[in-house]
């Protein structure tokens, strides 16, 4: 039929029409945020978990997607078809769909609805040092959200009902929302970097332990390992005293963004991270390299009492004078587009 696309719902299916409209709105919002992310060192992550009733078929009943503070709960069990715009959105390899046990979710979506997810990312691989922990435990350790609870009676309720209850909607959004905030996949110079963004000491401590373990083979082989270091500051027109806002550390493709300005003043920098930065061992040395690293270390000591034992100024290392980071990346790494 002229004008009809594969996967579109019958004209009279109002549920599918509403879902198609919501998906278009979601895609518009996402496209705008992706464009803005090109200049903000950020990539947005979407999460595709679903819930199925306790039945023989075990068919997915809902699909949840979350971007920022907005969630879509698409009632697969009530819709006549999956809108083509939603299919294209999930088949777009530029978007990373992060979830707990994402492979299982994507397989079920493909089996029952022919819905392909181009790029699924397992949340348990992104969150450092948590193993097979539950979503509730991850939220407590990394986001400081104590008391996140998913009632079993709601999880086993009638998800194929025509109208979902308020409790079901809240339950459906929990995994999607938490996965979005836990799973930052940042694109830097065409490469994907996993970032732990937190203001909580427990998450920073786990990142340090995981990083020490990953750096082990290099330290044993060469006796030295390099960790990238940087800081961001609150602009002077916002505060009388310029204080460190965030501390960034990067080892390989995993980064820590510690929100110093949001953390508790007495425990902003955990003891494990202090020891990591101040490690003065002659053997198995860790060197912190940064742009303007001397100023960063001075402010870090003034405001948080943190010592950094070994630093190297990137400007001296690159041999390019007082050039910018973007110029260094272009000349030495071939990154014509920095982010």
Beta strands, then each sheet from edge to edge (+ up, - down):
strand 1: 45-46
strand 2: 50-51
strand 3: 62-67
strand 4: 70-75
strand 5: 96-99
strand 6: 120-122
strand 7: 184-188
strand 8: 191-198
strand 9: 224-233
strand 10: 244-251
strand 11: 254-258
strand 12: 285-290
strand 13: 311-313
sheet 1: 1+ 5+ 6+
sheet 2: 2+ 3- 4+
sheet 3: 7+ 8- 11- 10+ 9- 12- 13-
end
